[in-house]
Amino acid sequence: LKATLALADGAAEADVEKLTAVYQAMKPKDAAALFETMSPEFAAGFLGRMPPESAAAILSGMSSEAAYGVSVIVAGRNAGAPKD
């Protein structure tokens, strides 16, 4: 069971990595329109995995309200992590 769960986790991670690469390869304007329809939490998960240049290009194409909402989530993701 442990091996099956590890296999499933690996497959899910690979799917997310591939989808992140797809969004990153899209024209920023098109990706921004798609990200506008996502929940901010969902969008933040993808943007947080991208290189800053790619994420910035997509964020710049989003409305200021949506970009701000996603940015707050990305910035606060690790706020509760231990510092020591």
Secondary structure, DSSP 8 states (H G I E B T S, - for coil): -HHHHHHHHHHHHHHHHHHHHHHHHS-HHHHHHHHHHS-HHHHHHHHTTS-HHHHHHHHHHS-HHHHHHHHHHHHHTTTTS---
